[in-house]
Amino acid sequence: MNDNAYQILLTHLANCDNNHDIELALNALLTTKEQHDIANRIRIFDLLAQGVTHREISEQLGVGIATVSRGAKAMQAHDVSALLATHQKINP
């Protein structure tokens, strides 16, 4: 992966003035499936934070246990608290 290109993307997104501009960039970069997968990863984080079991999350979101487990590992490896706070503010 070209780290410089990724840094340029991060800078571009940080400089966007509104959600519409961010959405335009992400729509150009991500397929509908990729966008859905990212949204599911955020939902997985939220449900894990609520104490929902891996099996229940798998059934609720229609994803495999392995997908939930990868989300749990990512959540342990990275601080997603700010992302969860935003998610919970928008989806109380």
C-alpha positions in Angstrom: 0.0 0.0 0.0 1.2 3.5 -0.8 1.2 5.1 2.6 1.5 8.5 1.0 -1.8 8.1 -0.9 -3.5 6.9 2.3 -2.2 10.0 4.1 -3.5 12.2 1.3 -6.9 10.5 1.7 -6.8 11.2 5.5 -5.9 14.8 4.9 -8.6 15.2 2.3 -11.3 13.8 4.6 -10.1 15.9 7.6 -10.3 19.0 5.4 -13.9 18.3 4.2 -16.3 20.9 5.4 -19.4 18.8 5.4 -20.7 15.2 5.3 -21.7 15.5 1.7 -18.1 16.0 0.6 -16.9 13.1 2.7 -19.7 10.9 1.2 -18.7 11.9 -2.3 -15.1 10.8 -1.7 -16.1 7.5 0.0 -18.6 6.7 -2.7 -15.8 7.1 -5.3 -13.5 4.9 -3.3 -15.7 2.2 -1.9 -18.1 -0.3 -3.4 -21.6 -0.5 -1.9 -20.5 -3.8 -0.3 -17.4 -2.2 1.2 -19.6 0.6 2.6 -22.0 -2.0 4.1 -19.1 -3.9 5.6 -17.7 -0.8 7.3 -21.1 0.1 8.7 -21.4 -3.5 10.0 -18.0 -3.2 11.6 -19.2 -0.1 13.5 -22.4 -1.9 14.5 -20.3 -4.9 15.7 -18.2 -2.5 17.9 -21.4 -1.0 19.3 -23.0 -4.3 20.1 -19.8 -5.7 21.7 -19.6 -2.6 23.8 -23.1 -3.3 25.0 -22.1 -6.8 26.0 -23.9 -8.7 23.2 -22.4 -12.1 22.5 -20.6 -12.9 19.3 -23.3 -15.4 18.3 -26.1 -12.9 18.9 -24.3 -10.2 16.9 -23.8 -12.8 14.1 -27.5 -13.6 14.0 -28.6 -10.0 14.4 -26.4 -8.6 11.6 -26.4 -11.7 9.3 -22.7 -12.0 9.4 -20.4 -14.9 10.2 -18.9 -15.5 13.6 -15.5 -14.9 12.1 -16.6 -11.4 11.0 -17.6 -10.7 14.6 -14.4 -12.1 15.9 -12.3 -9.9 13.6 -14.3 -6.9 14.7 -13.7 -7.9 18.4 -9.9 -8.2 17.7 -9.9 -4.8 15.9 -11.8 -3.2 18.8 -9.2 -4.6 21.3 -6.3 -3.4 19.2 -7.6 0.1 18.6 -9.3 2.8 20.6 -12.7 3.1 19.0 -14.2 5.1 21.9 -14.6 8.3 19.9 -16.2 6.4 17.0 -18.6 4.7 19.3 -19.5 7.9 21.0 -20.4 9.4 17.7 -22.3 6.3 16.7 -24.3 6.3 19.9 -25.1 10.0 19.7 -26.5 9.5 16.2 -28.2 6.2 17.0 -29.3 6.4 20.6 
